[in-house]
């Protein structure tokens, strides 16, 4: 197997096991890792349009809509019309805001365990490497 294949395979395997474990940890709250990502982004950005949210998460509008429907049914987000009637603005409910610190603690604890023993310098290098790979992937899809 070529080095590039090995690296990409490892990247996939790593993201899959991280997602699987976050799903397991959040299961008791009937929350999936993809939903956590949406919730955390809304918390970070405040009231946000579905379009901006989809762009921020690099998710297709149909996929973000599906996640938002699920979160809305669970009473964790609310959607309202924006300035343009076609625009939907999304915000967290009081229920989500109340549970957020618990979810955040679970996720942070998991991330700390994942990155245990990795120096700040290595994390910086990894971040820059992943940003480069992401940039390259974006350029491939544009061509």
C-alpha positions in Angstrom: 0.0 0.0 0.0 1.3 3.4 -1.0 2.1 6.0 1.7 -0.7 8.2 0.5 -3.2 5.3 0.7 -2.0 4.5 4.2 -2.4 8.1 5.4 -5.9 8.5 4.0 -6.9 5.1 5.3 -5.7 6.1 8.8 -7.5 9.4 8.6 -10.8 7.7 7.8 -10.3 5.1 10.5 -9.5 7.7 13.1 -12.5 9.9 12.3 -14.7 6.8 12.3 -13.6 5.6 15.7 -13.9 9.1 17.2 -17.4 9.5 15.8 -18.4 6.0 17.1 -17.2 6.8 20.6 -18.9 10.2 20.7 -22.1 8.6 19.6 -21.8 6.1 22.4 -21.1 8.8 25.0 -24.0 11.0 23.9 -26.4 8.1 23.3 -27.9 8.5 26.8 -29.1 11.9 25.7 -30.4 10.6 22.4 -27.9 12.8 20.6 -25.6 11.9 17.7 -22.2 13.3 17.0 -23.4 15.1 13.9 -26.2 16.7 15.9 -23.7 17.7 18.6 -21.6 19.4 15.9 -24.6 21.4 14.7 -25.6 22.3 18.3 -22.0 23.4 19.2 -21.9 25.5 16.0 -25.2 27.2 16.8 -23.9 27.9 20.4 -20.7 29.4 19.0 -22.4 31.5 16.3 -25.6 32.4 18.1 -28.8 32.8 16.0 -27.7 31.7 12.5 -29.3 31.0 9.1 -29.5 27.4 7.9 -27.4 28.4 4.9 -24.5 29.9 7.0 -24.7 26.9 9.3 -24.4 24.5 6.3 -21.5 26.4 4.9 -19.7 26.6 8.3 -20.0 22.8 8.7 -19.3 22.0 5.0 -22.6 20.1 4.9 -25.1 19.9 2.0 -28.2 22.1 2.7 -30.5 18.9 2.5 -28.3 17.2 5.1 -28.4 20.2 7.5 -32.1 20.4 7.0 -32.5 16.8 8.0 -30.4 17.3 11.2 -32.4 20.4 12.1 -35.7 18.6 11.7 -34.5 15.9 14.1 -33.2 18.5 16.6 -36.4 20.5 16.4 -38.4 17.3 17.1 -36.2 16.8 20.2 -36.9 20.3 21.3 -33.3 21.4 21.1 -33.5 24.0 18.4 -36.1 26.4 17.0 -36.3 27.8 13.5 -37.9 31.1 12.6 -38.3 33.0 9.4 -35.5 35.4 8.7 -35.7 38.8 6.8 -36.3 36.8 3.6 -39.3 34.4 4.0 -37.2 31.7 2.4 -34.4 32.1 5.0 -34.7 30.1 8.2 -32.9 31.4 11.3 -31.9 28.7 13.9 -31.2 29.0 17.6 -30.9 26.8 20.6 -33.9 26.3 22.9 -33.7 26.7 26.7 -33.7 22.9 27.0 -30.5 22.7 24.8 -28.9 25.5 26.7 -29.5 23.7 29.9 -28.0 20.4 28.6 -25.2 22.0 26.7 -22.7 22.2 29.6 -23.1 18.4 30.2 -22.6 17.6 26.6 -19.7 19.9 26.3 -18.0 18.3 29.3 -18.5 14.8 27.9 -17.0 15.9 24.5 -14.1 17.8 26.1 -13.2 14.9 28.3 -13.2 12.6 25.3 -11.0 15.0 23.3 -8.6 15.4 26.2 -8.3 11.6 26.4 -7.7 11.4 22.6 -5.0 14.0 22.6 -3.3 12.8 25.8 0.5 12.7 25.4 0.4 14.8 22.2 2.5 17.9 22.6 1.3 21.3 21.7 3.8 21.5 18.9 2.6 18.2 17.4 -1.0 19.4 17.6 0.0 22.6 15.8 1.7 20.6 13.1 -1.3 18.2 12.8 -3.7 21.2 12.5 -1.7 22.7 9.7 -1.5 19.4 7.9 -5.2 18.8 8.2 -5.9 22.4 7.0 -3.7 21.8 3.9 -5.5 18.5 3.2 -8.8 20.2 3.5 -7.7 23.1 1.3 -6.5 20.6 -1.3 -9.8 18.7 -1.1 -11.8 21.9 -1.7 -9.7 22.7 -4.7 -10.3 19.3 -6.2 -14.1 19.7 -5.9 -13.9 23.2 -7.5 -12.0 21.9 -10.6 
